Amino acid sequence: MTRHRTLRRALLPALIASAFAAPLQAADLLTITRDALENNAELASARSQTGSVEAGRDVERGDLLPQVSASGNVSHNRQYESQTGGFTPRRAGGENYNSAALTLDATQALFDAVNSREVEQAERQIDQQTYQLAATEQQVLIDVSSAYFEILRAYEVLEARRAQERAIGRQLEQAREQFEVGLIAITEVEEAKAAFDQARAVRIAAESDLQVRFEVLERLTGQRYSSIDALEEEVPIQPPSPDDRSHWVQLAMENNPLVLASEAGVEVSRSSVEIARGERLPTLNAFALYNYSTDDREDLEGYTSGSQVGLRATLPLYTGGRTQASIRQNTYRLEASQYDFEAQRRDTVQQVRSRFTQVSNDVSTVEARAQAIVSNQSALDATRAGYEVGTRNIVDVLNAEQNLYNAVADHASARYDYVINLLSLRQQSGTLDVPAVEEVNAWLDGGSVSFTLPEESESYDGAMEIGEPPRPRE
């Protein structure tokens, strides 16, 4: 293991970027997580949607509160009369006058099953949206954490590929020198050249992957980071605590926001059935009405007014079958939501079990990958010794070197698989929050990994500029 640590330090000289001269301190996982919680567009949208759903409750509640309206009109009237016939003398004339009227109408619902149940449904929708918001927050946490550690994974893999390219490059130079003095055939030089070209191609792909990973983190947070903290060498690779799969499944059933949101969705659908049934019930309203009117005709003076107070009851007798059809429609929707809840529950159970198994296996995988580095280093040493005495050829050496650096890259990937899968297990069980991220953040050792961004240009900056968030109108 000591030899493995020495090799990793040799392969990853930039992992602890002590010579990095940037004036800003490297960002750690917790800092970036907080940036995402403040700036992530999907999360901001979910929060606004939650506010909209909460306002919807007040909209529905307003129908149960007093309703007061006023209406009025002012008009110019022209009246014309013409009568003739029989022994009645001819009479014709016209009259122009102005009139005005005012009406005040107030109602108060005393019994309205539909509106009352719509308020109850709005309450259930708030519960559902609250769980949806919690799910979005947890998704942001896992997305940011995954993006963060995917950057570190890509960086370590890139350093392994760079080291592999350098080692094979040295082997190629040695092969050329040996060929020039007649110690080996040209075929061995060509074999070394092919291996070097392959290593170079792999290194270029790793550089591209690193840049892509970095852009993902930028999209999630709306911020650009010059460097981030690295993961310490001795991460506590341990099985989930408690090491009991059924415990994590039970946690998920109690805390997973998607499960709870789906369960709340059943209650929302159930409320829709009750609303449809309420359409068959009578409504009872108290009302008060006041009228006032006046005009300026020459033969009339004063005004006319009147008021009315009473109760108004309405009972639907026949609606063309609409009410029964609505009940059937919403009953089917309720049934569908129940199946959706069951599907979500089963999916969550499967996800928790899978993540638990992955984390448990990752513990053994990390240990096995570390031992593979030691074994491949010993194999490379033995192959080189055999090459020097003529029992091995250059292809054997190149293969051994490739196996070693593949083992280094695989070990780095295994470490980050463990961290990401552990956080994913927390997410599926509904226990992923900022304190959980803070626990993982403690595994960072204070060293930094720096990134070379594309050359600054207006086109690049414009592509990543998300602008100011929208502001609600006053």
C-alpha positions in Angstrom: 0.0 0.0 0.0 2.9 2.4 0.7 4.3 1.7 -2.7 0.8 2.4 -4.2 0.7 5.8 -2.5 4.1 6.7 -3.8 3.1 5.8 -7.3 -0.1 7.8 -7.1 1.8 10.8 -5.9 4.2 10.4 -8.8 1.3 10.1 -11.3 -0.8 13.0 -9.9 1.7 15.8 -9.3 -0.9 18.5 -9.9 -3.5 17.1 -7.6 -2.3 19.2 -4.8 -1.8 22.4 -6.7 0.4 24.2 -4.1 2.0 26.2 -6.9 -1.3 27.6 -8.2 -1.0 31.3 -8.2 -4.7 32.3 -8.5 -5.8 34.9 -5.9 -9.0 33.1 -5.2 -9.2 30.1 -2.8 -10.3 26.8 -4.3 -14.0 26.2 -3.9 -15.0 23.1 -1.9 -18.1 21.0 -2.3 -20.1 22.7 0.4 -19.5 26.2 -1.1 -20.5 25.0 -4.6 -23.6 23.3 -3.2 -24.7 26.5 -1.6 -24.1 28.3 -4.8 -26.3 25.8 -6.6 -29.1 26.1 -4.0 -29.1 29.9 -4.6 -28.7 29.9 -8.4 -29.9 26.6 -9.9 -32.6 27.4 -12.4 -34.6 24.2 -12.0 -34.7 24.7 -8.2 -35.8 28.3 -8.6 -38.6 27.2 -10.9 -39.8 24.6 -8.4 -39.8 27.2 -5.7 -41.9 29.6 -7.8 -44.2 26.7 -8.7 -44.7 26.0 -4.9 -45.6 29.7 -4.4 -48.1 29.4 -7.2 -49.7 26.3 -5.7 -49.9 28.0 -2.3 -51.6 31.0 -3.9 -54.1 28.6 -5.5 -55.4 27.7 -2.1 -56.3 31.3 -1.5 -58.0 31.5 -4.9 -60.2 28.6 -4.0 -60.9 29.9 -0.5 -62.0 33.2 -1.9 -65.2 31.5 -3.3 -66.3 30.7 0.2 -65.9 34.3 1.4 -68.3 37.2 0.9 -68.7 38.4 -2.7 -69.6 42.0 -3.2 -70.0 43.6 -6.6 -71.2 47.0 -7.8 -72.5 47.9 -11.2 -73.8 51.1 -12.7 -74.7 52.8 -15.9 -75.4 56.2 -17.3 -77.4 56.5 -20.5 -79.0 59.0 -22.9 -82.5 57.9 -23.9 -84.7 59.0 -26.8 -88.4 58.0 -26.8 -90.6 58.5 -29.8 -94.4 57.8 -30.0 -96.8 57.9 -33.0 -100.4 56.8 -32.8 -103.3 57.1 -35.3 -106.5 55.2 -36.2 -110.3 55.2 -35.6 -111.7 58.2 -33.9 -108.5 58.8 -31.9 -106.9 62.0 -32.9 -103.3 61.8 -34.3 -100.7 62.1 -31.7 -97.0 62.1 -32.4 -94.1 63.3 -30.3 -90.7 62.5 -28.8 -88.8 62.9 -25.6 -85.1 62.9 -24.8 -83.8 62.4 -21.3 -80.8 61.1 -19.3 -80.9 58.3 -16.7 -78.5 56.7 -14.2 -78.7 53.5 -12.2 -76.6 51.8 -9.5 -76.8 48.2 -8.2 -75.0 46.7 -5.2 -75.0 42.9 -4.9 -73.5 40.9 -2.0 -73.6 37.1 -1.5 -72.2 34.8 1.1 -72.0 31.0 0.6 -73.6 29.1 3.4 -73.3 25.7 1.9 -71.3 24.9 -1.2 -69.9 21.4 -1.3 -67.9 21.9 -4.5 -66.1 25.0 -3.3 -65.4 23.5 0.1 -63.9 20.4 -1.4 -61.8 22.5 -3.9 -60.2 24.2 -0.9 -59.4 20.8 0.6 -57.9 19.7 -2.7 -55.8 22.8 -2.8 -54.4 21.8 0.6 -53.5 18.4 -0.8 -51.9 20.0 -3.8 -49.7 22.1 -1.5 -48.6 18.9 0.3 -47.7 17.3 -3.0 -45.8 20.3 -4.4 -43.9 20.6 -1.1 -42.6 17.1 -1.6 -41.9 17.8 -5.2 -39.8 20.8 -4.1 -37.9 18.6 -1.6 -37.2 16.1 -4.4 -35.9 18.9 -6.7 -33.6 20.1 -3.9 -32.3 16.6 -3.3 -31.8 16.2 -7.1 -29.8 19.4 -7.2 -27.6 18.2 -4.3 -26.9 14.9 -6.0 -26.3 16.5 -9.4 -23.9 19.0 -8.0 -22.1 16.4 -5.9 -21.9 14.0 -8.9 -20.6 16.8 -11.2 -18.0 17.8 -8.6 -16.6 14.3 -8.1 -16.9 13.5 -11.8 -14.5 16.4 -12.4 -12.0 15.0 -9.8 -12.4 11.5 -11.4 -11.8 13.0 -14.9 -8.7 14.9 -13.6 -7.2 11.8 -12.0 -7.9 9.7 -15.1 -6.3 12.4 -17.2 -3.2 12.5 -15.0 -2.9 8.7 -15.3 -3.2 9.0 -19.1 -0.6 11.7 -19.3 1.8 9.6 -17.2 1.0 6.7 -19.5 1.8 8.7 -22.6 5.1 9.9 -21.1 6.1 6.4 -20.1 5.4 5.0 -23.5 7.0 8.0 -25.1 10.2 7.2 -23.2 9.9 3.6 -24.3 9.6 4.7 -27.9 12.7 6.8 -27.7 14.6 3.9 -26.2 13.4 1.6 -29.0 14.6 4.0 -31.6 18.0 4.3 -30.0 18.3 0.5 -29.8 17.2 0.2 -33.4 19.8 2.7 -34.5 22.6 0.6 -33.0 21.1 -2.6 -34.3 19.9 -4.2 -31.1 16.3 -4.6 -32.1 14.3 -4.9 -35.3 12.2 -2.1 -36.8 9.0 -4.0 -36.0 9.6 -3.3 -32.3 9.9 0.4 -33.0 6.7 0.3 -34.9 5.0 -1.5 -32.0 6.2 1.2 -29.6 5.0 3.9 -32.0 1.5 2.4 -32.3 1.3 2.2 -28.5 2.4 5.8 -28.2 -0.2 7.0 -30.7 -2.9 5.1 -28.9 -1.9 6.6 -25.6 -1.9 10.0 -27.1 -5.4 9.5 -28.4 -6.6 8.3 -25.0 -5.0 11.3 -23.3 -6.8 13.8 -25.7 -10.1 12.1 -25.0 -9.5 12.4 -21.3 -8.8 16.1 -21.7 -12.0 16.6 -23.5 -13.9 14.7 -20.9 -12.5 16.9 -18.1 -13.6 20.0 -19.9 -17.1 18.7 -20.4 -17.4 17.7 -16.7 -16.3 21.2 -15.7 -19.0 22.7 -17.9 -21.7 20.6 -16.3 -20.8 22.0 -12.9 -20.9 25.5 -14.3 -24.4 24.9 -15.7 -25.8 23.7 -12.4 -24.5 26.6 -10.4 -24.4 29.5 -12.9 -20.8 30.1 -11.6 -17.4 29.5 -13.0 -14.7 28.1 -10.7 -11.0 28.3 -11.4 -10.2 25.4 -9.1 -11.9 23.0 -6.6 -10.7 21.1 -3.6 -9.4 17.6 -4.1 -10.4 14.4 -2.4 -8.0 13.3 0.3 -6.0 10.1 -0.2 -7.4 8.1 2.7 -11.1 8.4 2.2 -13.0 6.2 4.8 -14.3 3.5 2.5 -16.8 1.7 4.6 -20.1 -0.1 4.1 -23.3 1.9 4.6 -24.2 2.5 8.2 -26.2 0.8 9.3 -25.2 -2.2 7.2 -28.8 -3.3 6.8 -30.6 -3.1 3.5 -34.1 -3.3 4.9 -33.3 -0.4 7.2 -32.5 1.8 4.2 -35.7 0.6 2.4 -37.7 1.6 5.4 -36.1 5.0 5.5 -37.0 5.5 1.9 -40.7 4.6 2.5 -40.8 7.2 5.2 -38.7 10.0 3.8 -38.3 9.7 0.0 -40.0 12.9 -1.3 -41.0 11.3 -4.6 -42.8 8.5 -2.8 -44.5 11.0 -0.5 -45.4 13.2 -3.4 -46.9 10.3 -5.2 -48.9 9.4 -2.1 -50.1 13.0 -1.8 -51.1 12.8 -5.5 -53.5 10.0 -4.6 -55.2 12.3 -2.1 -55.4 15.0 -4.7 -57.1 12.6 -7.1 -59.4 11.5 -4.3 -60.4 15.1 -3.7 -61.3 15.4 -7.4 -63.8 12.5 -7.0 -65.4 14.3 -4.0 -65.6 17.5 -6.0 -67.4 15.7 -8.8 -69.8 14.1 -6.4 -70.4 17.6 -4.8 -71.9 18.7 -8.1 -75.1 16.7 -7.2 -75.6 18.5 -3.9 -77.6 21.8 -3.4 -76.0 25.1 -2.8 -77.2 27.7 -0.3 -76.3 31.4 -0.4 -77.3 34.5 1.5 -77.7 37.6 -0.6 -78.4 41.3 -0.3 -79.4 43.5 -3.3 -79.8 47.3 -3.5 -81.0 49.2 -6.6 -81.0 53.0 -7.2 -82.1 54.8 -10.4 -82.9 58.3 -11.5 -83.6 60.3 -14.7 -84.2 63.9 -15.7 -87.5 63.8 -17.5 -89.5 67.0 -17.1 -92.7 65.4 -15.7 -90.9 63.2 -13.1 -88.8 64.2 -10.1 -86.9 62.2 -7.5 -85.5 58.7 -7.8 -86.4 55.1 -7.4 -84.6 52.7 -5.0 -85.2 49.2 -3.6 -83.4 46.6 -1.6 -83.7 42.8 -1.1 -82.3 40.4 1.4 -82.8 36.7 1.4 -81.5 33.1 0.8 -81.0 31.5 -2.5 -80.9 27.7 -2.9 -80.0 25.8 -6.0 -80.5 22.1 -6.6 -79.3 20.6 -9.9 -81.9 18.2 -11.2 -80.5 17.1 -14.5 -77.2 18.0 -16.2 -77.4 15.8 -19.3 -75.3 13.1 -17.6 -72.3 15.4 -17.1 -72.1 14.9 -13.3 -72.1 11.1 -13.5 -69.6 11.2 -16.3 -67.3 13.5 -14.3 -67.5 11.1 -11.3 -66.5 8.2 -13.5 -63.7 10.2 -15.1 -62.2 11.3 -11.8 -62.6 7.8 -10.3 -60.4 6.4 -13.1 -57.9 9.1 -12.5 -57.9 8.2 -8.8 -57.2 4.6 -9.8 -54.4 5.6 -12.1 -52.8 7.7 -9.3 -52.9 4.7 -7.0 -51.1 2.6 -9.6 -48.6 5.5 -10.1 -47.9 5.5 -6.3 -47.3 1.8 -6.3 -45.0 2.1 -9.3 -43.0 4.8 -7.6 -42.9 2.8 -4.4 -41.5 -0.3 -6.2 -39.0 1.8 -8.2 -37.7 3.4 -5.0 -37.4 0.1 -3.3 -35.4 -1.2 -6.2 -33.2 1.9 -6.4 -32.4 1.8 -2.7 -31.5 -1.9 -2.9 -29.4 -1.3 -5.9 -27.5 1.6 -4.4 -27.0 -0.3 -1.2 -25.5 -3.2 -3.1 -23.3 -0.9 -5.2 -21.9 0.9 -2.1 -21.3 -2.4 -0.4 -19.5 -3.7 -3.5 -17.6 -0.5 -3.9 -15.8 -1.1 -0.6 -14.4 -4.3 -1.9 -13.8 -2.9 -5.4 -11.7 0.0 -4.1 -9.5 -2.4 -2.1 -9.2 -4.8 -5.1 -8.3 -1.9 -7.5 -5.6 -0.7 -5.1 -4.1 -4.2 -4.9 -4.3 -4.3 -8.7 -1.9 -1.3 -8.9 0.6 -3.1 -6.7 0.3 -6.3 -8.7 0.6 -4.5 -12.1 3.6 -2.5 -10.9 5.3 -5.8 -9.9 4.4 -7.3 -13.3 5.8 -4.3 -15.1 9.1 -4.5 -13.1 9.4 -8.2 -13.9 8.6 -7.7 -17.6 11.2 -4.9 -17.9 13.7 -7.2 -16.3 12.9 -9.9 -18.7 13.1 -7.5 -21.6 16.6 -6.5 -20.6 17.8 -10.1 -20.6 16.0 -10.9 -23.8 13.2 -13.2 -22.5 10.5 -10.6 -23.1 9.9 -8.3 -26.1 8.8 -4.7 -26.3 5.1 -5.6 -26.8 5.1 -7.3 -23.4 6.6 -4.2 -21.8 4.1 -1.9 -23.5 1.2 -4.1 -22.5 2.4 -4.2 -18.9 2.7 -0.4 -18.8 -0.8 0.0 -20.2 -2.1 -2.4 -17.6 -0.5 -0.5 -14.8 -2.0 2.9 -15.9 -5.3 1.3 -16.5 -5.2 0.0 -13.0 -4.4 3.5 -11.7 -7.3 5.0 -13.6 -9.7 2.2 -12.5 -8.7 2.8 -8.9 -9.5 6.5 -9.2 -12.9 5.7 -10.7 -13.7 3.2 -8.0 -13.1 5.7 -5.3 -15.4 8.2 -6.9 -18.0 5.5 -7.6 -18.1 4.9 -3.9 -18.6 8.5 -2.9 -21.3 9.1 -5.6 -23.1 5.9 -4.9 -23.1 6.7 -1.2 -24.7 10.0 -1.8 -27.2 8.4 -4.2 -28.2 6.0 -1.5 -28.8 8.9 0.8 -30.9 10.5 -2.0 -33.0 7.5 -2.6 -33.6 7.0 1.1 -34.7 10.7 1.4 -31.9 11.6 3.8 -29.7 13.7 1.4 -29.4 17.2 2.7 -26.8 19.9 3.2 -25.4 18.3 6.5 -24.9 15.0 4.5 -23.0 16.9 1.9 -21.0 18.6 4.6 -19.9 15.2 5.9 -18.5 14.3 2.5 -17.0 17.8 2.2 -14.8 16.9 5.3 -13.1 14.2 3.1 -11.5 17.0 1.0 -7.9 17.6 2.0 -7.6 21.3 1.2 -5.5 20.7 -1.9 -6.9 22.1 -5.2 -7.4 20.9 -8.7 -7.1 23.7 -11.3 -8.6 23.8 -14.7 -7.5 25.5 -17.9 -10.6 27.1 -19.3 -11.0 27.9 -23.0 -9.5 31.1 -24.1 -11.7 33.9 -22.9 -13.9 35.3 -25.7 -17.2 37.1 -26.0 -18.8 34.1 -27.7 -17.8 31.7 -24.9 -18.9 34.1 -22.1 -22.1 34.8 -23.9 -22.9 31.1 -24.2 -22.6 30.6 -20.4 -24.1 33.9 -19.3 -27.5 33.1 -17.7 -28.4 36.7 -16.8 -30.3 38.0 -13.9 -33.2 35.9 -12.7 -36.7 37.2 -13.5 -38.3 39.4 -10.9 -42.1 39.2 -10.0 -44.1 42.2 -10.7 -45.2 44.3 -7.7 
